[in-house]
Amino acid sequence: MSWDRPFAQPVPLPGGRPARTLRDASDFVRKLSRLEQDAPEWRHAVQMLTDAAEDRGAIFLAKIGMDRALNRKIN
């Protein structure tokens, strides 16, 4: 398992430095409110991050999951 795997391109994060590794992205998600973390897009992103860290999924899918969660529409 390696949370230190880098993204091919950093994930821009609001109000801070970009996520360059799976760990950076995971740290960002952990700082979100519980309500925000429970949104389907964030749950999916966390699953993709975990899969990539455990070599069960591609890192580019983790990036896509983060991008989708960051750009989700709040109704």
PyMOL Python script that loads the backbone (N, CA, C, O; Angstrom):
from pymol import cmd

cmd.read_pdbstr("""\
ATOM      1  N   MET A   1       0.847  -1.169   0.000  1.00  0.00           N
ATOM      2  CA  MET A   1       0.000   0.000   0.000  1.00  0.00           C
ATOM      3  C   MET A   1       0.894   1.233   0.000  1.00  0.00           C
ATOM      4  O   MET A   1       1.850   1.315   0.771  1.00  0.00           O
ATOM      5  N   SER A   2       0.580   2.191  -0.868  1.00  0.00           N
ATOM      6  CA  SER A   2       1.372   3.418  -0.882  1.00  0.00           C
ATOM      7  C   SER A   2       0.500   4.640  -1.136  1.00  0.00           C
ATOM      8  O   SER A   2       0.028   4.879  -2.247  1.00  0.00           O
ATOM      9  N   TRP A   3       0.307   5.394  -0.077  1.00  0.00           N
ATOM     10  CA  TRP A   3      -0.431   6.657  -0.178  1.00  0.00           C
ATOM     11  C   TRP A   3       0.463   7.752  -0.732  1.00  0.00           C
ATOM     12  O   TRP A   3       0.001   8.870  -0.962  1.00  0.00           O
ATOM     13  N   ASP A   4       1.741   7.448  -0.950  1.00  0.00           N
ATOM     14  CA  ASP A   4       2.676   8.442  -1.461  1.00  0.00           C
ATOM     15  C   ASP A   4       2.782   8.426  -2.987  1.00  0.00           C
ATOM     16  O   ASP A   4       3.609   9.136  -3.560  1.00  0.00           O
ATOM     17  N   ARG A   5       1.949   7.620  -3.643  1.00  0.00           N
ATOM     18  CA  ARG A   5       1.960   7.588  -5.107  1.00  0.00           C
ATOM     19  C   ARG A   5       1.521   8.952  -5.645  1.00  0.00           C
ATOM     20  O   ARG A   5       0.513   9.499  -5.199  1.00  0.00           O
ATOM     21  N   PRO A   6       2.273   9.500  -6.599  1.00  0.00           N
ATOM     22  CA  PRO A   6       1.928  10.825  -7.130  1.00  0.00           C
ATOM     23  C   PRO A   6       0.910  10.748  -8.265  1.00  0.00           C
ATOM     24  O   PRO A   6       0.850   9.768  -9.008  1.00  0.00           O
ATOM     25  N   PHE A   7       0.119  11.805  -8.374  1.00  0.00           N
ATOM     26  CA  PHE A   7      -0.750  11.977  -9.543  1.00  0.00           C
ATOM     27  C   PHE A   7       0.135  12.429 -10.708  1.00  0.00           C
ATOM     28  O   PHE A   7       1.154  13.085 -10.493  1.00  0.00           O
ATOM     29  N   ALA A   8      -0.251  12.079 -11.941  1.00  0.00           N
ATOM     30  CA  ALA A   8       0.493  12.539 -13.120  1.00  0.00           C
ATOM     31  C   ALA A   8       0.439  14.063 -13.202  1.00  0.00           C
ATOM     32  O   ALA A   8       1.422  14.710 -13.561  1.00  0.00           O
ATOM     33  N   GLN A   9      -0.715  14.623 -12.867  1.00  0.00           N
ATOM     34  CA  GLN A   9      -0.890  16.071 -12.773  1.00  0.00           C
ATOM     35  C   GLN A   9      -1.518  16.363 -11.423  1.00  0.00           C
ATOM     36  O   GLN A   9      -2.470  15.682 -11.042  1.00  0.00           O
ATOM     37  N   PRO A  10      -1.029  17.339 -10.690  1.00  0.00           N
ATOM     38  CA  PRO A  10      -1.604  17.649  -9.386  1.00  0.00           C
ATOM     39  C   PRO A  10      -3.087  17.994  -9.485  1.00  0.00           C
ATOM     40  O   PRO A  10      -3.553  18.515 -10.498  1.00  0.00           O
ATOM     41  N   VAL A  11      -3.804  17.699  -8.432  1.00  0.00           N
ATOM     42  CA  VAL A  11      -5.229  18.022  -8.353  1.00  0.00           C
ATOM     43  C   VAL A  11      -5.353  19.387  -7.675  1.00  0.00           C
ATOM     44  O   VAL A  11      -4.990  19.523  -6.507  1.00  0.00           O
ATOM     45  N   PRO A  12      -5.863  20.409  -8.393  1.00  0.00           N
ATOM     46  CA  PRO A  12      -6.026  21.720  -7.757  1.00  0.00           C
ATOM     47  C   PRO A  12      -7.068  21.646  -6.636  1.00  0.00           C
ATOM     48  O   PRO A  12      -8.165  21.122  -6.829  1.00  0.00           O
ATOM     49  N   LEU A  13      -6.714  22.170  -5.484  1.00  0.00           N
ATOM     50  CA  LEU A  13      -7.616  22.170  -4.338  1.00  0.00           C
ATOM     51  C   LEU A  13      -7.994  23.604  -3.991  1.00  0.00           C
ATOM     52  O   LEU A  13      -7.165  24.507  -4.106  1.00  0.00           O
ATOM     53  N   PRO A  14      -9.228  23.822  -3.571  1.00  0.00           N
ATOM     54  CA  PRO A  14      -9.632  25.178  -3.212  1.00  0.00           C
ATOM     55  C   PRO A  14      -8.884  25.681  -1.977  1.00  0.00           C
ATOM     56  O   PRO A  14      -8.722  24.965  -0.989  1.00  0.00           O
ATOM     57  N   GLY A  15      -8.441  26.918  -2.062  1.00  0.00           N
ATOM     58  CA  GLY A  15      -7.839  27.575  -0.915  1.00  0.00           C
ATOM     59  C   GLY A  15      -6.533  27.004  -0.420  1.00  0.00           C
ATOM     60  O   GLY A  15      -6.182  27.197   0.744  1.00  0.00           O
ATOM     61  N   GLY A  16      -5.810  26.315  -1.260  1.00  0.00           N
ATOM     62  CA  GLY A  16      -4.551  25.752  -0.776  1.00  0.00           C
ATOM     63  C   GLY A  16      -3.706  25.205  -1.893  1.00  0.00           C
ATOM     64  O   GLY A  16      -3.988  25.396  -3.076  1.00  0.00           O
ATOM     65  N   ARG A  17      -2.667  24.522  -1.489  1.00  0.00           N
ATOM     66  CA  ARG A  17      -1.772  23.940  -2.487  1.00  0.00           C
ATOM     67  C   ARG A  17      -2.427  22.711  -3.113  1.00  0.00           C
ATOM     68  O   ARG A  17      -3.295  22.092  -2.498  1.00  0.00           O
ATOM     69  N   PRO A  18      -2.024  22.359  -4.309  1.00  0.00           N
ATOM     70  CA  PRO A  18      -2.640  21.213  -4.984  1.00  0.00           C
ATOM     71  C   PRO A  18      -2.241  19.883  -4.335  1.00  0.00           C
ATOM     72  O   PRO A  18      -1.208  19.784  -3.674  1.00  0.00           O
ATOM     73  N   ALA A  19      -3.067  18.884  -4.534  1.00  0.00           N
ATOM     74  CA  ALA A  19      -2.762  17.530  -4.081  1.00  0.00           C
ATOM     75  C   ALA A  19      -1.828  16.898  -5.107  1.00  0.00           C
ATOM     76  O   ALA A  19      -2.196  16.718  -6.268  1.00  0.00           O
ATOM     77  N   ARG A  20      -0.627  16.568  -4.673  1.00  0.00           N
ATOM     78  CA  ARG A  20       0.344  15.952  -5.572  1.00  0.00           C
ATOM     79  C   ARG A  20       0.386  14.429  -5.403  1.00  0.00           C
ATOM     80  O   ARG A  20       0.832  13.715  -6.302  1.00  0.00           O
ATOM     81  N   THR A  21      -0.071  13.944  -4.268  1.00  0.00           N
ATOM     82  CA  THR A  21      -0.058  12.500  -3.992  1.00  0.00           C
ATOM     83  C   THR A  21      -1.430  12.058  -3.491  1.00  0.00           C
ATOM     84  O   THR A  21      -2.287  12.881  -3.169  1.00  0.00           O
ATOM     85  N   LEU A  22      -1.615  10.750  -3.433  1.00  0.00           N
ATOM     86  CA  LEU A  22      -2.850  10.205  -2.867  1.00  0.00           C
ATOM     87  C   LEU A  22      -3.024  10.656  -1.423  1.00  0.00           C
ATOM     88  O   LEU A  22      -4.144  10.920  -0.986  1.00  0.00           O
ATOM     89  N   ARG A  23      -1.929  10.746  -0.684  1.00  0.00           N
ATOM     90  CA  ARG A  23      -1.983  11.186   0.715  1.00  0.00           C
ATOM     91  C   ARG A  23      -2.474  12.634   0.817  1.00  0.00           C
ATOM     92  O   ARG A  23      -3.297  12.954   1.675  1.00  0.00           O
ATOM     93  N   ASP A  24      -1.968  13.505  -0.058  1.00  0.00           N
ATOM     94  CA  ASP A  24      -2.424  14.900  -0.063  1.00  0.00           C
ATOM     95  C   ASP A  24      -3.935  14.968  -0.280  1.00  0.00           C
ATOM     96  O   ASP A  24      -4.636  15.716   0.402  1.00  0.00           O
ATOM     97  N   ALA A  25      -4.422  14.187  -1.228  1.00  0.00           N
ATOM     98  CA  ALA A  25      -5.857  14.178  -1.529  1.00  0.00           C
ATOM     99  C   ALA A  25      -6.648  13.635  -0.344  1.00  0.00           C
ATOM    100  O   ALA A  25      -7.683  14.188   0.030  1.00  0.00           O
ATOM    101  N   SER A  26      -6.159  12.563   0.235  1.00  0.00           N
ATOM    102  CA  SER A  26      -6.833  11.965   1.393  1.00  0.00           C
ATOM    103  C   SER A  26      -6.872  12.934   2.568  1.00  0.00           C
ATOM    104  O   SER A  26      -7.895  13.046   3.243  1.00  0.00           O
ATOM    105  N   ASP A  27      -5.781  13.626   2.817  1.00  0.00           N
ATOM    106  CA  ASP A  27      -5.739  14.616   3.898  1.00  0.00           C
ATOM    107  C   ASP A  27      -6.769  15.713   3.666  1.00  0.00           C
ATOM    108  O   ASP A  27      -7.422  16.163   4.608  1.00  0.00           O
ATOM    109  N   PHE A  28      -6.916  16.143   2.424  1.00  0.00           N
ATOM    110  CA  PHE A  28      -7.903  17.176   2.099  1.00  0.00           C
ATOM    111  C   PHE A  28      -9.317  16.679   2.414  1.00  0.00           C
ATOM    112  O   PHE A  28     -10.105  17.388   3.040  1.00  0.00           O
ATOM    113  N   VAL A  29      -9.629  15.466   1.979  1.00  0.00           N
ATOM    114  CA  VAL A  29     -10.973  14.928   2.195  1.00  0.00           C
ATOM    115  C   VAL A  29     -11.259  14.795   3.685  1.00  0.00           C
ATOM    116  O   VAL A  29     -12.373  15.082   4.124  1.00  0.00           O
ATOM    117  N   ARG A  30     -10.280  14.367   4.463  1.00  0.00           N
ATOM    118  CA  ARG A  30     -10.481  14.210   5.912  1.00  0.00           C
ATOM    119  C   ARG A  30     -10.781  15.529   6.613  1.00  0.00           C
ATOM    120  O   ARG A  30     -11.375  15.533   7.692  1.00  0.00           O
ATOM    121  N   LYS A  31     -10.380  16.642   6.018  1.00  0.00           N
ATOM    122  CA  LYS A  31     -10.642  17.950   6.621  1.00  0.00           C
ATOM    123  C   LYS A  31     -12.030  18.498   6.282  1.00  0.00           C
ATOM    124  O   LYS A  31     -12.461  19.501   6.851  1.00  0.00           O
ATOM    125  N   LEU A  32     -12.727  17.838   5.357  1.00  0.00           N
ATOM    126  CA  LEU A  32     -14.086  18.264   5.013  1.00  0.00           C
ATOM    127  C   LEU A  32     -15.035  17.918   6.151  1.00  0.00           C
ATOM    128  O   LEU A  32     -14.755  17.033   6.960  1.00  0.00           O
ATOM    129  N   SER A  33     -16.156  18.620   6.205  1.00  0.00           N
ATOM    130  CA  SER A  33     -17.169  18.290   7.209  1.00  0.00           C
ATOM    131  C   SER A  33     -17.705  16.889   6.946  1.00  0.00           C
ATOM    132  O   SER A  33     -17.633  16.387   5.824  1.00  0.00           O
ATOM    133  N   ARG A  34     -18.235  16.271   7.977  1.00  0.00           N
ATOM    134  CA  ARG A  34     -18.806  14.929   7.825  1.00  0.00           C
ATOM    135  C   ARG A  34     -19.940  14.941   6.790  1.00  0.00           C
ATOM    136  O   ARG A  34     -20.078  14.006   6.001  1.00  0.00           O
ATOM    137  N   LEU A  35     -20.733  15.988   6.801  1.00  0.00           N
ATOM    138  CA  LEU A  35     -21.829  16.112   5.834  1.00  0.00           C
ATOM    139  C   LEU A  35     -21.286  16.110   4.411  1.00  0.00           C
ATOM    140  O   LEU A  35     -21.824  15.427   3.538  1.00  0.00           O
ATOM    141  N   GLU A  36     -20.232  16.865   4.179  1.00  0.00           N
ATOM    142  CA  GLU A  36     -19.624  16.917   2.855  1.00  0.00           C
ATOM    143  C   GLU A  36     -19.014  15.557   2.486  1.00  0.00           C
ATOM    144  O   GLU A  36     -19.180  15.092   1.358  1.00  0.00           O
ATOM    145  N   GLN A  37     -18.321  14.928   3.418  1.00  0.00           N
ATOM    146  CA  GLN A  37     -17.711  13.621   3.153  1.00  0.00           C
ATOM    147  C   GLN A  37     -18.748  12.564   2.787  1.00  0.00           C
ATOM    148  O   GLN A  37     -18.450  11.619   2.057  1.00  0.00           O
ATOM    149  N   ASP A  38     -19.964  12.728   3.295  1.00  0.00           N
ATOM    150  CA  ASP A  38     -21.018  11.750   3.032  1.00  0.00           C
ATOM    151  C   ASP A  38     -21.674  11.909   1.668  1.00  0.00           C
ATOM    152  O   ASP A  38     -22.483  11.069   1.274  1.00  0.00           O
ATOM    153  N   ALA A  39     -21.339  12.972   0.941  1.00  0.00           N
ATOM    154  CA  ALA A  39     -21.883  13.153  -0.405  1.00  0.00           C
ATOM    155  C   ALA A  39     -21.408  12.000  -1.286  1.00  0.00           C
ATOM    156  O   ALA A  39     -20.264  11.562  -1.166  1.00  0.00           O
ATOM    157  N   PRO A  40     -22.268  11.509  -2.164  1.00  0.00           N
ATOM    158  CA  PRO A  40     -21.891  10.369  -3.015  1.00  0.00           C
ATOM    159  C   PRO A  40     -20.596  10.591  -3.801  1.00  0.00           C
ATOM    160  O   PRO A  40     -19.806   9.662  -3.968  1.00  0.00           O
ATOM    161  N   GLU A  41     -20.380  11.809  -4.279  1.00  0.00           N
ATOM    162  CA  GLU A  41     -19.170  12.078  -5.063  1.00  0.00           C
ATOM    163  C   GLU A  41     -17.912  11.933  -4.218  1.00  0.00           C
ATOM    164  O   GLU A  41     -16.891  11.438  -4.697  1.00  0.00           O
ATOM    165  N   TRP A  42     -17.985  12.368  -2.956  1.00  0.00           N
ATOM    166  CA  TRP A  42     -16.813  12.231  -2.084  1.00  0.00           C
ATOM    167  C   TRP A  42     -16.603  10.792  -1.648  1.00  0.00           C
ATOM    168  O   TRP A  42     -15.466  10.335  -1.534  1.00  0.00           O
ATOM    169  N   ARG A  43     -17.692  10.076  -1.404  1.00  0.00           N
ATOM    170  CA  ARG A  43     -17.543   8.643  -1.054  1.00  0.00           C
ATOM    171  C   ARG A  43     -16.887   7.900  -2.206  1.00  0.00           C
ATOM    172  O   ARG A  43     -16.020   7.053  -1.992  1.00  0.00           O
ATOM    173  N   HIS A  44     -17.299   8.213  -3.422  1.00  0.00           N
ATOM    174  CA  HIS A  44     -16.710   7.573  -4.601  1.00  0.00           C
ATOM    175  C   HIS A  44     -15.231   7.950  -4.731  1.00  0.00           C
ATOM    176  O   HIS A  44     -14.396   7.088  -5.005  1.00  0.00           O
ATOM    177  N   ALA A  45     -14.906   9.225  -4.538  1.00  0.00           N
ATOM    178  CA  ALA A  45     -13.511   9.665  -4.623  1.00  0.00           C
ATOM    179  C   ALA A  45     -12.643   8.935  -3.602  1.00  0.00           C
ATOM    180  O   ALA A  45     -11.536   8.500  -3.920  1.00  0.00           O
ATOM    181  N   VAL A  46     -13.146   8.803  -2.379  1.00  0.00           N
ATOM    182  CA  VAL A  46     -12.395   8.096  -1.331  1.00  0.00           C
ATOM    183  C   VAL A  46     -12.158   6.646  -1.728  1.00  0.00           C
ATOM    184  O   VAL A  46     -11.074   6.107  -1.505  1.00  0.00           O
ATOM    185  N   GLN A  47     -13.172   6.013  -2.319  1.00  0.00           N
ATOM    186  CA  GLN A  47     -13.011   4.621  -2.758  1.00  0.00           C
ATOM    187  C   GLN A  47     -11.939   4.520  -3.841  1.00  0.00           C
ATOM    188  O   GLN A  47     -11.120   3.601  -3.822  1.00  0.00           O
ATOM    189  N   MET A  48     -11.942   5.459  -4.780  1.00  0.00           N
ATOM    190  CA  MET A  48     -10.942   5.451  -5.857  1.00  0.00           C
ATOM    191  C   MET A  48      -9.537   5.716  -5.302  1.00  0.00           C
ATOM    192  O   MET A  48      -8.568   5.106  -5.754  1.00  0.00           O
ATOM    193  N   LEU A  49      -9.425   6.622  -4.326  1.00  0.00           N
ATOM    194  CA  LEU A  49      -8.131   6.882  -3.693  1.00  0.00           C
ATOM    195  C   LEU A  49      -7.613   5.624  -2.987  1.00  0.00           C
ATOM    196  O   LEU A  49      -6.443   5.263  -3.116  1.00  0.00           O
ATOM    197  N   THR A  50      -8.498   4.970  -2.246  1.00  0.00           N
ATOM    198  CA  THR A  50      -8.118   3.751  -1.521  1.00  0.00           C
ATOM    199  C   THR A  50      -7.705   2.650  -2.480  1.00  0.00           C
ATOM    200  O   THR A  50      -6.696   1.978  -2.267  1.00  0.00           O
ATOM    201  N   ASP A  51      -8.487   2.466  -3.538  1.00  0.00           N
ATOM    202  CA  ASP A  51      -8.145   1.440  -4.532  1.00  0.00           C
ATOM    203  C   ASP A  51      -6.772   1.704  -5.152  1.00  0.00           C
ATOM    204  O   ASP A  51      -5.983   0.777  -5.337  1.00  0.00           O
ATOM    205  N   ALA A  52      -6.490   2.956  -5.469  1.00  0.00           N
ATOM    206  CA  ALA A  52      -5.190   3.295  -6.064  1.00  0.00           C
ATOM    207  C   ALA A  52      -4.065   3.056  -5.061  1.00  0.00           C
ATOM    208  O   ALA A  52      -3.010   2.542  -5.431  1.00  0.00           O
ATOM    209  N   ALA A  53      -4.275   3.418  -3.808  1.00  0.00           N
ATOM    210  CA  ALA A  53      -3.244   3.226  -2.780  1.00  0.00           C
ATOM    211  C   ALA A  53      -2.965   1.748  -2.542  1.00  0.00           C
ATOM    212  O   ALA A  53      -1.839   1.364  -2.225  1.00  0.00           O
ATOM    213  N   GLU A  54      -3.998   0.922  -2.696  1.00  0.00           N
ATOM    214  CA  GLU A  54      -3.850  -0.515  -2.459  1.00  0.00           C
ATOM    215  C   GLU A  54      -3.565  -1.291  -3.741  1.00  0.00           C
ATOM    216  O   GLU A  54      -3.672  -2.517  -3.756  1.00  0.00           O
ATOM    217  N   ASP A  55      -3.205  -0.592  -4.815  1.00  0.00           N
ATOM    218  CA  ASP A  55      -2.897  -1.206  -6.113  1.00  0.00           C
ATOM    219  C   ASP A  55      -4.049  -2.038  -6.664  1.00  0.00           C
ATOM    220  O   ASP A  55      -3.831  -3.028  -7.363  1.00  0.00           O
ATOM    221  N   ARG A  56      -5.276  -1.629  -6.346  1.00  0.00           N
ATOM    222  CA  ARG A  56      -6.461  -2.297  -6.899  1.00  0.00           C
ATOM    223  C   ARG A  56      -7.143  -1.443  -7.947  1.00  0.00           C
ATOM    224  O   ARG A  56      -8.144  -1.854  -8.533  1.00  0.00           O
ATOM    225  N   GLY A  57      -6.606  -0.255  -8.187  1.00  0.00           N
ATOM    226  CA  GLY A  57      -7.202   0.660  -9.153  1.00  0.00           C
ATOM    227  C   GLY A  57      -6.150   1.610  -9.692  1.00  0.00           C
ATOM    228  O   GLY A  57      -5.072   1.772  -9.120  1.00  0.00           O
ATOM    229  N   ALA A  58      -6.491   2.227 -10.798  1.00  0.00           N
ATOM    230  CA  ALA A  58      -5.560   3.144 -11.456  1.00  0.00           C
ATOM    231  C   ALA A  58      -5.564   4.507 -10.777  1.00  0.00           C
ATOM    232  O   ALA A  58      -6.602   4.989 -10.324  1.00  0.00           O
ATOM    233  N   ILE A  59      -4.411   5.105 -10.716  1.00  0.00           N
ATOM    234  CA  ILE A  59      -4.294   6.411 -10.076  1.00  0.00           C
ATOM    235  C   ILE A  59      -5.052   7.488 -10.860  1.00  0.00           C
ATOM    236  O   ILE A  59      -5.536   8.457 -10.275  1.00  0.00           O
ATOM    237  N   PHE A  60      -5.154   7.316 -12.191  1.00  0.00           N
ATOM    238  CA  PHE A  60      -5.880   8.326 -12.960  1.00  0.00           C
ATOM    239  C   PHE A  60      -7.365   8.287 -12.616  1.00  0.00           C
ATOM    240  O   PHE A  60      -8.044   9.308 -12.727  1.00  0.00           O
ATOM    241  N   LEU A  61      -7.885   7.127 -12.200  1.00  0.00           N
ATOM    242  CA  LEU A  61      -9.280   7.069 -11.769  1.00  0.00           C
ATOM    243  C   LEU A  61      -9.471   7.797 -10.435  1.00  0.00           C
ATOM    244  O   LEU A  61     -10.518   8.398 -10.196  1.00  0.00           O
ATOM    245  N   ALA A  62      -8.463   7.740  -9.578  1.00  0.00           N
ATOM    246  CA  ALA A  62      -8.520   8.489  -8.318  1.00  0.00           C
ATOM    247  C   ALA A  62      -8.538   9.987  -8.608  1.00  0.00           C
ATOM    248  O   ALA A  62      -9.253  10.741  -7.947  1.00  0.00           O
ATOM    249  N   LYS A  63      -7.763  10.415  -9.584  1.00  0.00           N
ATOM    250  CA  LYS A  63      -7.759  11.831  -9.959  1.00  0.00           C
ATOM    251  C   LYS A  63      -9.115  12.240 -10.514  1.00  0.00           C
ATOM    252  O   LYS A  63      -9.634  13.302 -10.171  1.00  0.00           O
ATOM    253  N   ILE A  64      -9.683  11.415 -11.358  1.00  0.00           N
ATOM    254  CA  ILE A  64     -11.006  11.715 -11.911  1.00  0.00           C
ATOM    255  C   ILE A  64     -12.041  11.790 -10.792  1.00  0.00           C
ATOM    256  O   ILE A  64     -12.902  12.670 -10.801  1.00  0.00           O
ATOM    257  N   GLY A  65     -11.962  10.873  -9.833  1.00  0.00           N
ATOM    258  CA  GLY A  65     -12.881  10.900  -8.693  1.00  0.00           C
ATOM    259  C   GLY A  65     -12.757  12.188  -7.904  1.00  0.00           C
ATOM    260  O   GLY A  65     -13.766  12.771  -7.506  1.00  0.00           O
ATOM    261  N   MET A  66     -11.535  12.640  -7.673  1.00  0.00           N
ATOM    262  CA  MET A  66     -11.314  13.905  -6.968  1.00  0.00           C
ATOM    263  C   MET A  66     -11.860  15.077  -7.779  1.00  0.00           C
ATOM    264  O   MET A  66     -12.545  15.944  -7.237  1.00  0.00           O
ATOM    265  N   ASP A  67     -11.559  15.104  -9.062  1.00  0.00           N
ATOM    266  CA  ASP A  67     -12.041  16.193  -9.915  1.00  0.00           C
ATOM    267  C   ASP A  67     -13.567  16.270  -9.901  1.00  0.00           C
ATOM    268  O   ASP A  67     -14.137  17.355  -9.794  1.00  0.00           O
ATOM    269  N   ARG A  68     -14.216  15.132 -10.008  1.00  0.00           N
ATOM    270  CA  ARG A  68     -15.683  15.110 -10.019  1.00  0.00           C
ATOM    271  C   ARG A  68     -16.249  15.578  -8.682  1.00  0.00           C
ATOM    272  O   ARG A  68     -17.225  16.327  -8.651  1.00  0.00           O
ATOM    273  N   ALA A  69     -15.648  15.147  -7.588  1.00  0.00           N
ATOM    274  CA  ALA A  69     -16.139  15.550  -6.269  1.00  0.00           C
ATOM    275  C   ALA A  69     -15.927  17.047  -6.046  1.00  0.00           C
ATOM    276  O   ALA A  69     -16.793  17.729  -5.499  1.00  0.00           O
ATOM    277  N   LEU A  70     -14.781  17.545  -6.470  1.00  0.00           N
ATOM    278  CA  LEU A  70     -14.500  18.966  -6.298  1.00  0.00           C
ATOM    279  C   LEU A  70     -15.426  19.848  -7.123  1.00  0.00           C
ATOM    280  O   LEU A  70     -15.711  20.984  -6.745  1.00  0.00           O
ATOM    281  N   ASN A  71     -15.890  19.327  -8.241  1.00  0.00           N
ATOM    282  CA  ASN A  71     -16.735  20.102  -9.145  1.00  0.00           C
ATOM    283  C   ASN A  71     -18.212  19.729  -9.071  1.00  0.00           C
ATOM    284  O   ASN A  71     -18.991  20.095  -9.952  1.00  0.00           O
ATOM    285  N   ARG A  72     -18.598  19.007  -8.031  1.00  0.00           N
ATOM    286  CA  ARG A  72     -19.987  18.564  -7.939  1.00  0.00           C
ATOM    287  C   ARG A  72     -20.926  19.748  -7.750  1.00  0.00           C
ATOM    288  O   ARG A  72     -20.556  20.780  -7.191  1.00  0.00           O
ATOM    289  N   LYS A  73     -22.121  19.569  -8.222  1.00  0.00           N
ATOM    290  CA  LYS A  73     -23.153  20.606  -8.079  1.00  0.00           C
ATOM    291  C   LYS A  73     -23.872  20.399  -6.772  1.00  0.00           C
ATOM    292  O   LYS A  73     -24.290  19.285  -6.457  1.00  0.00           O
ATOM    293  N   ILE A  74     -24.020  21.462  -6.009  1.00  0.00           N
ATOM    294  CA  ILE A  74     -24.770  21.400  -4.749  1.00  0.00           C
ATOM    295  C   ILE A  74     -26.160  21.931  -5.016  1.00  0.00           C
ATOM    296  O   ILE A  74     -26.334  23.084  -5.411  1.00  0.00           O
ATOM    297  N   ASN A  75     -27.155  21.076  -4.794  1.00  0.00           N
ATOM    298  CA  ASN A  75     -28.550  21.478  -5.036  1.00  0.00           C
ATOM    299  C   ASN A  75     -29.197  22.011  -3.797  1.00  0.00           C
ATOM    300  O   ASN A  75     -30.367  22.393  -3.827  1.00  0.00           O
TER     301      ASN A  75
END
""", "prot")
cmd.dss("prot")
cmd.show_as("cartoon", "prot")
cmd.util.cbc("prot")
cmd.orient("prot")
